[in-house]
Amino acid sequence: MVDRLFQIVYLLMEKPRMTAKELAERFEVSERTIYRDLDKLTLAGIPVYTNQGRNGGISILPDYVLDKAVLTVEEKSKILEALNALGEVVFEDEKTATEKLQDFLGDEYQDWIEIEFSSWGNSKADGEMFRQIKDAILQRRYLEITYSGYKQVTLRRKIKPLKLCFKDQAWYLYAYCCLRKDYRFFKLKRISEIKMLDSYFAKEKTGKVLKGNCGEGKEANHGTLIHVKLLIKPQMAFRAYDDLPNVTATETGELICEIDVTEMEWFLSYVLSYGPYIRVIEPDEVKERVKQAINEMGEIY
């Protein structure tokens, strides 16, 4: 409702006159709701008035400006920092309100940090998927997705999308999976197809969901943890520091890293991608799995 009131004020500041019918159609509410909104705006001290008759309508005093003096410079900066960070994951049609608010708050604000969540060369397809997911969450509509799980199984799934999450350089969709009948995290990069369905679900409060490891939900978060110790050669130091936690340099320039692994198939493919510049020190069971994977690759060639 607050967002609608804010938008009504902006519309009336941009246009000399609008009717209750036009506003009701714009916000998909009843005219009665619009008149209640106008009462709230009047009580808030915003000079909105109505004229009856053929050329009548709803107007706002032409010299009216929002009172920004109630906010300190620090408060303005915090608002704009949050909106600008959020602006990196929205699209052009949604940036207008942020730009208007920045104009309204004035030019005291100076960027001190710049964030870009999308990857270099981010495709239109990725943007369209993000938009579909966002619309499905806001409209509370089910999605049907084709998803490649960490157990190397690709399935069509009907899900109830609840929240987009960003963690550890990756986007996840937190949703209720109708197939597994449980709540899961779905990595966006693993979704190959997505379709918004015409069925709707009831509003559901999620709260904070990023409490631990992200993966394909419960299967990854509560799977068996295997503690692995790695030795990485200096040639791959740049990648190790980018990808891995708890990296320690030795006197020889080699790197030691200890991590807890749940998705073994993913881990094997990751280790192999380092070629001869990485070695599993322990445990022995993981060393044997790596050897087996190398032998299987050798048989292909």
C-alpha positions as CSV (number, residue, x, y, z in Angstrom):
1,M,0.0,0.0,0.0
2,V,2.8,2.4,0.9
3,D,4.4,1.8,-2.6
4,R,1.0,2.6,-4.2
5,L,0.7,5.9,-2.2
6,F,4.2,6.9,-3.2
7,Q,3.4,6.2,-6.9
8,I,0.1,8.1,-6.7
9,V,2.0,11.2,-5.5
10,Y,4.5,10.9,-8.4
11,L,1.8,10.4,-11.0
12,L,0.0,13.5,-9.7
13,M,3.2,15.5,-9.7
14,E,3.8,14.5,-13.3
15,K,0.3,15.0,-14.6
16,P,-1.9,18.1,-14.0
17,R,-5.1,15.9,-13.4
18,M,-6.1,12.3,-13.2
19,T,-9.5,10.6,-12.5
20,A,-10.1,8.1,-9.8
21,K,-11.0,5.6,-12.6
22,E,-7.6,6.1,-14.3
23,L,-5.8,5.5,-11.0
24,A,-7.9,2.5,-10.2
25,E,-7.2,0.9,-13.5
26,R,-3.5,1.8,-13.2
27,F,-3.1,0.0,-9.8
28,E,-5.8,-2.6,-10.4
29,V,-7.9,-1.6,-7.4
30,S,-11.4,-0.2,-6.9
31,E,-12.2,3.5,-7.1
32,R,-13.2,3.3,-3.5
33,T,-9.7,2.2,-2.6
34,I,-8.3,5.1,-4.5
35,Y,-10.4,7.6,-2.5
36,R,-9.3,6.0,0.7
37,D,-5.7,6.4,-0.4
38,L,-6.3,10.1,-1.2
39,D,-7.7,10.5,2.4
40,K,-4.5,9.0,3.7
41,L,-2.4,11.3,1.6
42,T,-4.4,14.3,2.8
43,L,-3.9,13.3,6.5
44,A,-0.2,13.0,5.7
45,G,-0.1,16.6,4.7
46,I,0.1,16.2,1.0
47,P,-2.1,18.8,-0.8
48,V,-4.3,16.5,-2.9
49,Y,-7.7,17.9,-4.0
50,T,-10.6,16.8,-6.3
51,N,-12.7,18.9,-8.7
52,Q,-16.1,17.8,-9.7
53,G,-17.7,18.2,-13.1
54,R,-16.9,17.4,-16.7
55,N,-13.2,18.5,-16.6
56,G,-12.8,17.5,-13.0
57,G,-10.4,15.1,-11.5
58,I,-7.7,14.6,-8.9
59,S,-4.8,17.0,-8.7
60,I,-2.0,18.0,-6.5
61,L,-0.8,21.6,-5.9
62,P,1.5,22.5,-8.8
63,D,4.3,23.9,-6.6
64,Y,4.3,21.0,-4.2
65,V,7.6,19.2,-3.5
66,L,8.1,16.3,-1.2
67,D,9.7,17.3,2.1
68,K,13.2,15.7,2.1
69,A,14.5,17.8,5.0
70,V,13.2,15.1,7.4
71,L,16.0,12.8,6.3
72,T,19.6,13.3,7.3
73,V,22.4,13.0,4.8
74,E,23.5,9.7,6.3
75,E,19.9,8.3,6.1
76,K,19.7,9.4,2.4
77,S,23.0,7.7,1.7
78,K,21.9,4.5,3.3
79,I,18.7,4.5,1.3
80,L,20.5,5.1,-2.0
81,E,23.2,2.6,-1.3
82,A,20.6,-0.1,-0.7
83,L,18.6,0.8,-3.8
84,N,21.7,1.1,-6.0
85,A,22.9,-2.4,-4.9
86,L,19.4,-3.8,-5.6
87,G,19.4,-1.9,-8.9
88,E,22.2,-4.2,-10.1
89,V,19.7,-7.1,-10.2
90,V,16.7,-5.4,-11.7
91,F,15.9,-4.3,-15.2
92,E,15.6,-0.9,-16.9
93,D,11.8,-0.6,-16.4
94,E,12.4,-1.0,-12.7
95,K,15.3,1.5,-12.3
96,T,13.1,4.5,-13.0
97,A,11.8,4.8,-9.5
98,T,15.3,4.5,-8.0
99,E,16.6,7.2,-10.3
100,K,13.6,9.5,-9.4
101,L,14.2,8.9,-5.7
102,Q,17.9,9.8,-6.2
103,D,16.9,13.0,-7.9
104,F,14.5,13.7,-5.1
105,L,17.0,13.1,-2.3
106,G,19.5,15.5,-3.9
107,D,23.1,15.4,-5.1
108,E,24.8,15.1,-1.7
109,Y,25.2,11.4,-2.2
110,Q,28.4,10.1,-3.8
111,D,28.9,6.5,-4.8
112,W,31.7,4.9,-2.8
113,I,31.2,1.3,-4.1
114,E,30.0,-0.2,-7.3
115,I,28.5,-3.7,-7.5
116,E,27.6,-5.8,-10.6
117,F,26.0,-9.2,-9.9
118,S,25.7,-10.3,-13.5
119,S,28.6,-12.1,-15.2
120,W,30.6,-10.6,-18.0
121,G,28.7,-11.0,-21.2
122,N,25.5,-11.9,-19.4
123,S,23.0,-13.1,-22.0
124,K,19.4,-11.9,-22.5
125,A,18.3,-15.5,-21.8
126,D,19.7,-15.2,-18.2
127,G,17.9,-11.8,-17.8
128,E,14.6,-13.3,-19.0
129,M,14.9,-16.2,-16.6
130,F,15.5,-13.8,-13.8
131,R,12.5,-11.8,-14.8
132,Q,10.2,-14.8,-15.0
133,I,11.3,-16.0,-11.6
134,K,10.8,-12.6,-10.0
135,D,7.3,-12.3,-11.6
136,A,6.3,-15.7,-10.4
137,I,7.4,-14.9,-6.8
138,L,5.5,-11.6,-6.7
139,Q,2.4,-13.1,-8.4
140,R,2.6,-16.3,-6.4
141,R,2.4,-18.5,-9.5
142,Y,3.9,-22.0,-9.8
143,L,6.8,-22.7,-12.1
144,E,7.7,-25.7,-14.1
145,I,11.5,-26.1,-14.5
146,T,13.9,-28.5,-16.1
147,Y,16.7,-28.9,-13.5
148,S,20.0,-30.8,-13.4
149,G,20.5,-32.0,-9.9
150,Y,23.8,-32.8,-8.3
151,K,23.2,-36.5,-8.6
152,Q,23.4,-36.1,-12.4
153,V,19.7,-36.5,-12.8
154,T,17.7,-34.0,-15.0
155,L,14.0,-33.8,-14.2
156,R,11.0,-31.6,-14.9
157,R,9.8,-30.2,-11.6
158,K,6.8,-28.2,-10.5
159,I,7.9,-25.7,-7.8
160,K,6.5,-23.0,-5.7
161,P,9.0,-20.1,-6.0
162,L,9.5,-18.2,-2.8
163,K,12.8,-16.2,-2.8
164,L,15.8,-15.5,-4.9
165,C,19.1,-15.7,-3.0
166,F,22.6,-14.8,-3.8
167,K,25.5,-16.6,-2.0
168,D,29.1,-17.5,-2.8
169,Q,29.1,-16.0,-6.3
170,A,25.9,-17.8,-7.4
171,W,22.1,-17.2,-7.6
172,Y,19.7,-19.7,-6.0
173,L,16.0,-20.0,-6.1
174,Y,14.5,-21.1,-2.8
175,A,11.2,-23.0,-3.5
176,Y,8.9,-25.7,-2.5
177,C,9.4,-28.7,-4.7
178,C,6.2,-30.6,-5.5
179,L,8.1,-33.6,-6.6
180,R,10.2,-34.0,-3.4
181,K,7.4,-32.5,-1.2
182,D,10.0,-30.4,0.6
183,Y,11.8,-27.0,0.4
184,R,14.9,-26.8,-1.8
185,F,17.5,-24.5,-3.2
186,F,17.8,-24.6,-7.0
187,K,20.9,-23.1,-8.5
188,L,19.8,-20.9,-11.4
189,K,22.7,-22.0,-13.7
190,R,21.3,-25.5,-13.5
191,I,17.9,-24.5,-14.8
192,S,17.8,-25.2,-18.5
193,E,14.0,-24.5,-19.1
194,I,11.4,-22.5,-17.2
195,K,7.7,-22.0,-17.7
196,M,5.3,-20.0,-15.6
197,L,2.1,-21.9,-14.9
198,D,-1.5,-20.6,-14.6
199,S,-1.9,-22.1,-11.1
200,Y,-1.4,-19.9,-8.0
201,F,-0.4,-20.6,-4.4
202,A,-1.2,-18.9,-1.1
203,K,1.1,-16.3,0.3
204,E,3.8,-17.8,2.5
205,K,6.2,-16.1,4.9
206,T,9.8,-17.5,4.4
207,G,12.0,-15.4,6.7
208,K,15.7,-15.9,6.5
209,V,16.7,-19.0,4.5
210,L,20.4,-18.7,3.9
211,K,21.4,-20.4,7.2
212,G,24.1,-22.7,5.9
213,N,25.4,-24.2,2.7
214,C,23.5,-23.6,-0.5
215,G,23.0,-26.5,-2.9
216,E,20.0,-28.4,-4.2
217,G,18.3,-27.9,-0.8
218,K,18.1,-30.5,1.8
219,E,19.9,-33.2,-0.1
220,A,23.0,-31.1,-0.2
221,N,22.7,-29.4,3.1
222,H,22.3,-32.6,5.1
223,G,24.3,-35.0,3.1
224,T,27.5,-36.7,4.4
225,L,30.3,-34.3,4.9
226,I,33.7,-35.4,3.8
227,H,36.7,-33.4,5.0
228,V,39.2,-33.1,2.1
229,K,42.8,-31.6,2.2
230,L,44.2,-30.3,-1.1
231,L,47.6,-29.3,-2.3
232,I,47.6,-26.8,-5.2
233,K,50.6,-25.7,-7.2
234,P,51.5,-22.0,-7.6
235,Q,50.4,-22.0,-11.3
236,M,46.8,-22.2,-10.1
237,A,47.1,-19.9,-7.1
238,F,44.9,-17.2,-8.8
239,R,42.1,-19.7,-9.2
240,A,42.4,-21.2,-5.7
241,Y,42.1,-17.9,-4.0
242,D,39.1,-17.1,-6.2
243,D,37.2,-20.3,-5.6
244,L,38.3,-21.9,-2.3
245,P,38.1,-20.9,1.4
246,N,40.9,-21.4,4.0
247,V,43.8,-21.3,1.5
248,T,47.2,-21.2,3.2
249,A,50.5,-20.6,1.3
250,T,53.5,-22.8,2.1
251,E,57.2,-21.8,2.0
252,T,57.5,-23.4,-1.5
253,G,54.7,-21.3,-2.9
254,E,52.3,-24.3,-3.0
255,L,48.9,-23.9,-1.4
256,I,47.1,-26.0,1.2
257,C,43.3,-25.9,1.4
258,E,40.9,-27.9,3.6
259,I,37.2,-28.0,2.7
260,D,34.1,-30.0,3.6
261,V,32.6,-31.7,0.5
262,T,29.0,-32.9,0.1
263,E,28.5,-33.1,-3.6
264,M,31.2,-35.6,-4.6
265,E,30.4,-35.7,-8.3
266,W,30.8,-31.9,-8.5
267,F,34.0,-32.1,-6.5
268,L,35.5,-34.6,-8.7
269,S,34.8,-32.6,-11.8
270,Y,36.2,-29.5,-10.1
271,V,39.5,-31.3,-9.1
272,L,39.9,-32.6,-12.6
273,S,39.5,-29.1,-14.0
274,Y,42.8,-28.2,-12.4
275,G,44.7,-30.8,-14.4
276,P,48.1,-31.7,-13.0
277,Y,48.2,-28.7,-10.7
278,I,46.2,-30.1,-7.8
279,R,46.5,-33.2,-5.6
280,V,44.2,-34.7,-3.0
281,I,46.3,-35.3,0.1
282,E,43.6,-36.9,2.2
283,P,41.4,-38.9,2.8
284,D,42.4,-42.0,0.8
285,E,38.8,-42.7,-0.3
286,V,38.7,-39.4,-2.2
287,K,42.1,-40.0,-3.7
288,E,40.8,-43.3,-5.0
289,R,37.7,-41.7,-6.5
290,V,39.9,-39.2,-8.3
291,K,42.1,-41.9,-9.7
292,Q,39.1,-43.8,-10.9
293,A,37.7,-40.7,-12.6
294,I,41.1,-40.2,-14.4
295,N,41.1,-43.8,-15.6
296,E,37.6,-43.5,-16.9
297,M,38.6,-40.4,-18.8
298,G,41.6,-42.2,-20.2
299,E,39.4,-45.0,-21.6
300,I,37.4,-42.4,-23.6
301,Y,40.6,-41.4,-25.5
